[in-house]
Amino acid sequence: MSTSLQCIEYWFILHFDYYDSNNDRKYYRKYLHKEFKELGWNKYEKNNNELFELLSQHGDPRKAIRFAKQRLTSLSGRTDSESAPATKVHRLVEELAEFLPEHLQHKYISR
């Protein structure tokens, strides 16, 4: 995808809201700073070691997966360059979720 540099921030946003406006990484970071501040974090940092835990506990990973799929469906027939914002990170997450401890799998896998 042409938005690969921004797709991880977009993926994080989808844990909180469905979002379909094409903005740059700076806007996504600002959005995430606001969300994370409301959760008691000082600010969003992509390399924070607690990011997975925060998104698992306070975000909604299954909703993020559903929103990512919904967005890709709405873009059907468009080229990658016409498909921003979008992400395919959910494909990797769905594969890796099988290896999570059982008490976390329900947050990622619909059964």
N, C-alpha and C positions, 0 to 999 in steps of 0.2 A: 504494500500500500504506500502511497505517496506520503501518508501521514505517520510513517513508522517512528519518526523521532518523537512524536507527540502521543502515540497510541497508548503508552503506559499511563500517562496522566489521564487520558480519556477513559481508560479502563478503570482507574481509581474513582473517577467521577461517577461512573455507572453504578458503583456500590451504594450511592446515595440518591441519584436521580436519573431519569431518562433525559438525555441531552442530545440535541441534534444540530446545534449551531456550530458552524465552522469558525473556530477561533484559534489563535496561536497558543503556543506553550505558555507564554507569559500569562495569558488569561486563565488557562487551566490551573496554573500554580496559584494564582490569586483566588480562584474558586476553592481550591483545596485548602489553602491557608485558612479561609473563612470556616469551612467545614470542620477542619481539625482543631481550630481554636475553640469552637463550640464544644468539642469533645474533651477539652482540657489540655490539648497539646499547644506548645508555643507557636509552631508553624509546621507546614508540610515540608518534608524533606524526603526525596525519593530513596535515598540511601539509609534511612533510619532503620535500625535493626528491629524495631517494634512495629513496623508498618503492617506486616502480615497479621499480627495479633490485633492491631487496631481495626483493620478492615474486616477481619473475621468476627470480632466482637461487636463493633459499632456500625459497620456497614452491612450490606446484605449481598454476599457473594452469589447466591442463586439469582437474586434480582439482577445483578450485574451481568450474569451469563444470559439471562432472558433478554435484558435490554440490548446487549451486544448482538444477539441473534436477530432481535426485532429490527435493529438499525440496519443490519446487513440485508435483511429481507426487503426493507423499504428502499434499498439502493439497487435492487436487482436490475440487471441490464445496464448498469452504468460502469464506466471504466474506473479503475482505482483512483485516478486523478480527479474524477468527478464525485468520489465517494467520501469525502471528508466531512465530518469526522466519522471514523469507523475504526474498529479494531477486531482482530482475530485472536487476541490473547486468550479469550475464553476457551478456545480449542485446546490450548496447552493446559490451562487450569483444569478443564474437565478430565484430561488424561492423568494429570498428576494427583488429582483429588482421590483417586483410588488408593494412593499410597499414604494418605493422611491417617493419623490415628482415628479410630472409629468415632470418638466423641466429637471430632471436627467434620467428618465426612458429610453429615446431614446438612451442614451449612453450604455445601457445594454441590451435592448430588441429590436430585429429586428421585425418590423411590416410590 
